[in-house]
């Protein structure tokens, strides 16, 4: 399960590191996430996944990862709003992984996170080489 790989990266300090947010304009990052195409793509995936049946045990494990992501982001950045977005993204990614859901947009978001890049804006257009 992808969640185990993400947890390992966080624990190994290779995901949600200080570098991910260092010298970044946090307000701009947050604003870019609230605009389309990022927001509409996120909502589209989330809407699909909310209709899927995921066992409580799996959701409990996903929630543990979300909490770890949130606390790690707050530790480095101190911004609970940004940490909330990261946590929500981890939930989206892990639910999609469990359900076998794939899309170019979601795959790009996963790639960005696994490269320690906080996804914002038009991720398909802005990161063509990742």
C-alpha positions in Angstrom: 0.0 0.0 0.0 1.2 3.5 -0.9 0.5 4.7 2.6 3.4 2.6 4.0 5.8 4.1 1.5 4.6 7.6 2.4 5.0 6.9 6.1 8.5 5.7 5.6 9.5 8.8 3.6 8.1 11.0 6.4 9.9 9.0 9.1 13.1 9.1 7.1 12.7 12.9 6.8 12.4 12.8 3.0 8.8 14.1 2.8 7.3 17.2 4.4 10.8 18.5 5.2 11.8 22.0 5.9 13.0 22.3 2.3 9.5 21.7 1.0 8.4 25.0 2.5 11.6 27.0 3.0 11.6 30.4 1.4 8.1 29.8 0.0 5.3 32.3 0.1 2.8 30.2 2.1 -0.1 32.5 1.3 0.6 32.2 -2.4 0.8 28.4 -2.1 -2.5 28.3 -0.4 -4.1 30.7 -2.9 -2.9 28.6 -5.9 -4.6 25.6 -4.4 -7.9 27.3 -4.1 -7.9 28.2 -7.8 -8.7 26.1 -10.9 -7.5 23.8 -12.3 -6.0 22.5 -9.0 -9.2 23.0 -7.0 -11.6 21.5 -9.6 -9.3 18.5 -10.1 -9.0 17.9 -6.4 -12.8 18.1 -5.9 -13.4 15.8 -8.9 -11.2 13.0 -7.4 -12.5 13.6 -3.9 -16.1 13.4 -5.1 -15.5 10.1 -6.8 -13.6 8.6 -3.8 -16.3 9.7 -1.3 -18.7 7.3 -3.1 -16.4 4.3 -2.7 -16.8 1.9 0.2 -13.6 1.7 2.1 -13.4 -0.5 5.2 -13.1 1.3 8.6 -9.9 -0.4 9.3 -8.3 1.0 6.2 -9.7 4.5 6.9 -8.3 4.3 10.4 -4.8 3.6 9.0 -5.2 6.4 6.4 -6.2 8.8 9.3 -3.0 7.8 11.1 -0.9 8.9 8.1 -3.0 12.1 7.8 -2.2 13.0 11.4 1.5 12.3 10.9 1.5 14.5 7.8 -0.3 17.3 9.6 1.9 17.3 12.6 5.1 17.1 10.5 4.0 20.0 8.4 3.0 22.1 11.4 6.4 21.4 12.9 8.3 22.8 9.9 6.0 25.6 8.8 3.7 26.3 11.8 0.8 26.9 9.4 -2.2 24.7 10.3 -4.0 25.6 7.0 -1.2 24.3 4.9 -0.8 21.3 7.1 -4.5 20.6 6.7 -4.2 20.7 2.9 -1.2 18.2 3.1 -3.2 15.9 5.4 -6.2 16.0 3.1 -4.0 15.3 0.1 -2.6 12.2 1.9 -6.1 11.0 2.5 -7.0 11.5 -1.1 -3.9 9.7 -2.3 -4.3 6.7 0.0 -8.0 6.3 -0.7 -7.3 6.4 -4.4 -4.5 3.9 -4.0 -6.8 1.5 -2.0 -9.6 1.9 -4.6 -7.2 1.5 -7.6 -8.2 5.0 -8.9 -5.8 6.6 -11.3 -5.7 9.8 -13.2 -2.9 11.8 -14.8 -3.6 14.7 -12.3 -3.5 12.4 -9.3 -0.4 10.6 -10.5 1.3 14.0 -10.9 0.3 15.0 -7.4 1.8 11.8 -6.0 5.0 12.3 -8.0 5.3 15.9 -6.6 4.9 14.8 -3.0 7.3 11.9 -3.5 9.8 14.5 -4.8 9.2 16.7 -1.7 7.3 19.3 -3.7 4.1 20.8 -2.3 1.6 20.6 -5.3 -0.1 23.8 -6.3 -1.5 25.4 -9.5 -1.7 23.7 -12.8 0.5 20.7 -11.8 0.2 19.0 -15.2 1.3 22.0 -17.1 3.8 23.4 -14.5 5.8 20.2 -14.0 6.0 18.5 -17.4 9.3 16.7 -16.6 8.4 15.1 -13.3 
